[in-house]
Amino acid sequence: MDFGLSEEQQQLKESARAFLTGECPTTFVRKVMASDDGYPRELYDHIAKLGWTGLVVPEKFGGAGLGMLDMAMVLEEGGYAAMPGPFMFSSMLAASALKLSGSDQLKSKWLTALAEGKAIGTVAIVESAGSIDARDINAIGSKGAAGWHLTGSKMFVPYANVADFIVVAAKHDSDIFLFVVDAKSPGVTISGLKNLDLTRRVSRLELKSAPAERLKGGKDLFGKLVDVAAIAVAADSLGGTERALEMAVDYSKVREQFGKPIGSFQALKHAAAEIVADLEPARAMIWYASYAQDTGAADASRVAAMAKARLCDIYSRSTDRAVLMHGGIGFTWEHDMHLWFKRARFNESYFGSPSFYRERVAILGAY
């Protein structure tokens, strides 16, 4: 049995690497970081033409109709390039929520626009407690004669500042549901927040009886969104770890100390070897977690949680080592290493910490 990627998936991965190498070098990333909204519109126009924005969107709504494993290939390369912008949160998470349980009307409105690159979506889960645990969600959804309305506050919402719609988690009758809110609706207030990782932008979202449409499904749908987000962040972390290792090894070959390349010293060899030892098994974990989502495997939720917990730990630990392998220059703003170091910290906390997912693994495994 072949446990590797298909020829088409390998080609997608290689083409994504080639495209981002040419269109998203670190000079471009820094330019976007210095912009007001952090949204590289020209790059996203190119991405839409390549079909990335509609990769997981069903063909009926103008997308490619591919699965999580295919998207993971692109997300990995986005992590490798430290690609800025709302791609993961819009084309992956928001699109997945709509695809799973949106009405045909909602799908036609937003999925078609997402696939064409004419709309941006995002997801709003976390509140003041900083947790994605359903018990810590206090935003309220209420239904009246005029339909559903949401009231509450959300924190660290990615790219809400440029989003056209937002998928919001809120309570109703002691259950958790996902709602779709038009970002331009009355009762919606968005304010920017400072963030360590400038390749991503986050905002505070205030909802005061904001009109919304509820997606079908309660906690089950919320759990599926958590699974998809876990794999998406893990895939980005895989690519980032690979880039951090590559940068550290390249630097160790040219930097000399005591008349020798520092890469010849045993301590640095060990540091690089430890990153490789973490990285390669994790790659297979991402592939299987994505495959499990696509096929509806019985252990899909558990392996998604394992992937998020493991990859985010690896990413943070690997970027720590990579910074140290660079010596003093690795701690400077001028060197690019900090782009991945800070991104690792964002990934570690976004959509749940490794400790949250380790607990989730235990619960799902009936421990």
C-alpha positions in Angstrom: 0.0 0.0 0.0 1.3 3.5 -0.9 1.3 5.8 2.2 2.8 8.7 0.4 1.3 11.7 -1.5 -0.3 11.2 -4.8 1.5 12.6 -7.9 -1.1 15.5 -8.0 -0.5 16.4 -4.4 3.2 16.4 -4.8 2.9 18.6 -7.8 0.6 21.0 -5.8 3.2 21.2 -3.1 6.1 21.8 -5.5 4.1 24.5 -7.4 3.2 26.2 -4.1 6.9 26.2 -3.1 7.9 27.7 -6.4 5.2 30.3 -6.5 5.9 31.6 -2.9 9.6 31.5 -3.4 9.2 34.0 -6.3 6.2 36.0 -5.0 6.7 36.0 -1.2 10.3 36.4 -0.3 11.1 37.8 3.2 11.5 41.3 1.7 7.9 41.1 0.7 6.8 39.7 4.0 8.5 42.6 5.8 6.7 45.0 3.5 3.4 43.6 4.4 4.3 43.5 8.1 4.9 47.3 7.9 1.5 48.0 6.3 -1.5 49.2 8.2 -3.8 46.2 7.7 -1.3 43.4 6.9 -3.3 42.3 3.9 -1.3 41.7 0.7 -4.0 42.2 -1.9 -1.9 41.7 -4.9 -0.5 38.4 -3.6 -4.1 37.3 -2.9 -5.2 38.1 -6.4 -2.5 35.8 -7.6 -3.5 33.1 -5.1 -7.1 33.3 -6.3 -6.1 32.8 -9.9 -4.1 29.7 -8.9 -7.3 28.3 -7.3 -6.0 28.2 -3.7 -8.8 30.2 -2.3 -11.3 27.7 -3.6 -9.3 24.5 -2.9 -11.7 23.0 -0.4 -14.8 24.7 -1.8 -17.2 22.3 -3.5 -17.2 22.4 -7.3 -20.9 23.4 -7.2 -19.8 26.7 -5.8 -16.9 27.4 -8.0 -14.1 25.6 -6.1 -11.8 22.7 -6.8 -13.6 20.3 -4.4 -10.4 19.0 -2.9 -9.8 17.8 0.7 -7.8 18.5 3.8 -4.7 16.7 2.7 -4.5 18.8 -0.5 -4.9 22.0 1.5 -2.3 20.8 4.1 0.2 20.8 1.3 -0.4 24.5 0.5 -0.6 25.5 4.2 2.7 23.8 4.8 4.3 25.9 2.1 2.6 29.0 3.5 4.3 28.2 6.8 7.7 27.7 5.0 7.4 31.1 3.4 5.9 32.8 6.5 3.2 33.9 4.1 1.2 36.9 5.6 -2.5 37.4 5.3 -5.8 35.6 6.0 -5.4 32.6 3.8 -5.6 29.9 6.6 -8.4 31.7 8.5 -10.4 32.6 5.4 -10.0 29.9 2.7 -9.5 27.1 5.2 -11.4 27.6 8.4 -14.3 29.9 7.4 -14.8 28.0 4.2 -14.8 24.6 6.0 -17.4 25.8 8.5 -19.7 26.9 5.7 -19.0 23.7 3.7 -19.8 21.5 6.6 -23.1 23.0 7.7 -24.1 26.2 5.8 -27.4 26.6 4.0 -27.3 26.5 0.2 -28.1 30.3 0.3 -25.1 31.0 2.6 -22.8 28.7 0.6 -23.8 30.3 -2.7 -23.2 33.8 -1.2 -19.9 33.3 0.6 -18.3 30.1 -0.8 -18.5 31.3 -4.4 -17.1 34.7 -3.4 -14.3 33.0 -1.4 -13.4 30.7 -4.4 -13.2 33.7 -6.7 -11.0 35.7 -4.3 -13.7 38.3 -3.9 -14.4 37.8 -0.2 -12.5 37.3 3.0 -13.8 35.3 6.0 -12.5 34.6 9.5 -13.5 32.8 12.7 -14.1 34.2 16.1 -14.0 31.7 19.0 -11.8 32.9 21.9 -13.1 35.3 24.5 -11.4 37.0 27.5 -10.5 33.7 29.1 -8.2 33.0 26.1 -9.6 29.4 25.8 -11.4 27.6 23.0 -13.1 25.3 25.5 -16.8 25.4 24.9 -17.3 26.0 28.6 -15.5 29.4 28.3 -17.7 30.7 25.5 -20.2 33.3 26.8 -21.3 35.1 23.7 -25.1 34.7 23.4 -27.2 33.8 20.3 -30.9 34.7 20.6 -33.7 34.3 18.2 -36.6 36.7 17.8 -39.1 37.6 15.1 -36.4 39.2 13.1 -34.1 36.2 13.2 -30.9 35.4 15.1 -28.8 38.1 16.8 -25.5 37.8 18.7 -24.3 39.7 21.7 -20.8 39.3 23.2 -17.1 40.0 22.8 -14.4 38.0 21.0 -10.7 38.4 21.2 -7.8 37.7 18.8 -10.0 37.3 15.8 -7.6 37.0 12.8 -8.0 39.6 10.1 -11.4 40.8 11.2 -10.2 44.2 10.1 -10.5 43.1 6.4 -13.1 40.3 6.7 -16.4 40.4 4.8 -18.0 37.8 7.1 -17.1 36.2 10.4 -18.0 32.7 11.7 -18.8 33.2 15.4 -19.1 30.6 18.2 -21.9 31.5 20.7 -24.2 29.8 23.2 -27.9 29.2 22.9 -29.9 27.1 25.3 -26.7 25.6 26.9 -25.4 24.4 23.5 -22.7 25.9 21.3 -23.5 26.9 17.8 -21.7 28.6 14.9 -23.2 31.7 13.4 -22.3 33.7 10.3 -22.2 37.5 10.7 -21.7 40.0 8.0 -18.8 42.2 9.1 -20.6 45.3 7.9 -23.8 44.6 9.8 -25.1 47.0 12.5 -24.0 46.0 16.0 -20.5 44.9 14.8 -17.5 46.8 16.1 -13.9 45.7 15.2 -10.8 47.2 16.8 -7.2 46.1 16.2 -5.0 44.5 18.8 -1.2 44.4 19.1 0.3 41.1 18.2 3.8 39.7 18.5 3.6 38.0 15.1 3.2 40.8 12.5 2.7 38.3 9.7 -0.8 37.9 11.2 -3.2 40.5 12.4 -5.8 40.1 15.2 -8.7 42.2 16.4 -11.3 42.5 19.1 -14.9 41.9 18.0 -17.8 43.4 19.8 -21.3 42.2 19.0 -24.4 44.1 20.2 -27.5 42.4 18.9 -25.8 41.9 15.6 -27.9 40.0 13.0 -26.6 36.5 12.2 -27.5 33.3 10.5 -27.0 30.0 12.4 -25.2 27.0 10.9 -26.7 23.6 11.3 -25.2 21.5 14.1 -24.2 22.3 17.7 -21.2 21.0 19.6 -20.5 18.4 16.9 -20.0 21.1 14.3 -17.9 23.1 16.7 -15.7 20.0 17.3 -15.2 19.5 13.6 -14.1 23.1 13.2 -11.6 22.6 16.1 -10.3 19.5 14.2 -9.8 21.4 11.0 -8.1 24.3 12.7 -5.8 22.0 14.6 -4.6 20.4 11.3 -4.3 23.7 9.5 -2.1 25.2 12.3 -0.1 22.0 12.5 0.6 22.1 8.7 1.7 25.7 8.9 4.0 24.7 11.8 5.5 21.8 9.8 6.5 24.2 7.0 7.9 26.7 9.4 10.0 24.1 11.3 11.5 23.0 8.0 12.4 26.6 7.1 13.9 27.3 10.5 16.1 24.1 10.2 17.2 25.0 6.7 18.2 28.6 7.7 20.1 27.4 10.7 22.0 24.7 8.8 22.8 27.1 5.9 24.2 29.7 8.4 26.2 27.1 10.3 28.0 26.2 7.0 29.2 29.8 6.3 29.7 31.3 9.8 33.3 30.6 11.0 34.7 30.5 14.6 38.2 29.5 15.5 39.0 29.1 11.8 36.2 26.5 11.2 32.6 26.6 10.1 30.5 26.4 13.3 28.5 23.6 11.7 31.5 21.4 12.3 31.1 21.7 16.1 29.3 18.8 17.7 26.9 20.9 19.8 25.4 22.4 16.6 25.3 19.1 14.8 23.3 17.7 17.7 20.9 20.7 17.7 20.2 20.2 14.0 19.9 16.5 14.4 17.3 16.9 17.2 15.2 19.2 14.9 15.3 16.6 12.1 14.4 13.8 14.6 11.3 15.8 15.6 10.4 16.9 12.1 10.3 13.8 10.0 7.9 11.7 12.0 5.7 14.7 12.4 5.3 15.0 8.6 3.6 11.5 8.6 1.4 12.6 11.4 0.1 15.6 9.5 -0.5 13.5 6.4 -2.5 10.9 8.3 -4.5 13.5 10.3 -5.5 15.2 7.1 -6.4 11.9 5.5 -8.5 10.9 8.5 -10.5 14.1 8.2 -11.1 13.5 4.5 -12.2 9.9 5.0 -14.1 10.4 8.2 -12.0 7.9 10.1 -13.0 7.0 13.6 -9.9 8.5 15.1 -10.0 11.7 13.0 -10.6 14.1 16.0 -7.9 12.4 18.2 -5.2 12.4 15.6 -6.0 16.1 14.7 -5.5 16.9 18.4 -2.2 14.9 18.5 -1.0 16.8 15.4 -1.7 20.2 16.8 -0.1 19.5 20.2 3.0 17.8 18.7 3.7 20.2 15.9 3.3 23.3 17.9 5.7 22.0 20.5 8.2 21.0 17.8 7.9 24.4 16.1 8.6 26.4 19.2 11.4 24.1 20.3 13.0 24.1 16.8 12.9 27.9 16.4 14.5 28.2 19.8 17.3 26.0 18.7 17.6 27.7 15.3 17.9 31.1 16.9 20.7 29.8 19.2 22.5 28.2 16.2 22.6 31.7 14.6 24.3 33.2 17.7 23.8 36.9 18.4 22.6 37.8 15.0 19.6 35.4 15.4 18.2 37.8 18.1 18.2 40.9 15.8 15.3 42.5 13.9 17.5 42.7 10.8 17.9 38.9 10.5 14.8 37.0 9.2 15.0 34.2 11.9 12.6 36.1 14.2 9.8 35.9 11.6 9.5 32.1 12.2 10.3 32.4 15.9 7.4 34.7 16.5 5.1 32.8 14.2 5.8 29.6 16.2 4.6 31.5 19.3 1.4 32.5 17.5 0.7 29.0 16.3 1.3 27.6 19.8 -1.5 29.6 21.3 -3.9 30.0 18.4 -7.0 27.9 18.5 -5.9 26.1 21.7 -2.6 25.4 23.4 -0.7 22.1 23.2 -1.8 21.3 26.8 -5.5 21.8 25.7 -5.0 19.3 22.8 -3.1 16.8 25.0 -6.1 16.8 27.3 -8.4 16.5 24.3 -6.4 13.4 23.2 -6.8 11.9 26.6 -10.6 12.5 26.6 -11.1 11.3 23.1 -9.1 8.2 24.0 -11.3 7.5 27.0 -8.4 7.9 29.5 
